[in-house]
């Protein structure tokens, strides 16, 4: 790099353990520990304001406040920072777990029962659902991009779905948590009537109907 006089000078680049990019903190080992910790802390602060501002919360008011002010913080950019380890999944889920205790009539019930009563899916399930919606959009041309690269299954076994994806090979565990790798098994488990839905809204409705009886909807597997 040259200065105003035209003389060349060097600039020392400092090493950083993490950087913020479009609202997501990316660390140097792609663990996203920093992002999860900061997101959970921010969501907890918002929940603290809600708790101090209301002497009594009805279910309707709680759901409106939680869905509009707290949950978006915990879900922003999840396709990038999807927790690879259970401890991170638990850290995110713990915020919603505490939040549901603000309903006085539910605070003594188990977490899964509180969620079922509120018809509030666990965050782990919502992230998986969000992944499937993104895959649907990629495969059906809603995104004008070539990334991520998906390959359709080249073999003869397409039972269950005509849009099965091939499973890529990778050496590192962290690679297996990348969006284009982690979604394959779940997507391939969906029936043809779901993956070939004519619109995004139809896909969401069919996916929810297909998954409605899954225990993991209200009972996160990371606990």
Secondary structure, 3 states (H helix, E strand, C coil): CECCCCCECCCCCCCCCEEEECCEEEECCCCCHHHHHHHHHHHHHHHHHHHHHCCCCCHHHHHHHHHHHHHHHHHCCHHHHCCCCHHHHHHHHHHHHHHHHHCCCCCCCCHHHHHHHHCCCCHHHHHHHHHHHHHHHHHCCCCCCCCCCCCECCCCCCCCCCCCECCCCCCCHHHHCCHHHHCHHHHHCCCHHHHCCCCHHHHHHHHHHHHCCCHHHCCCCCC
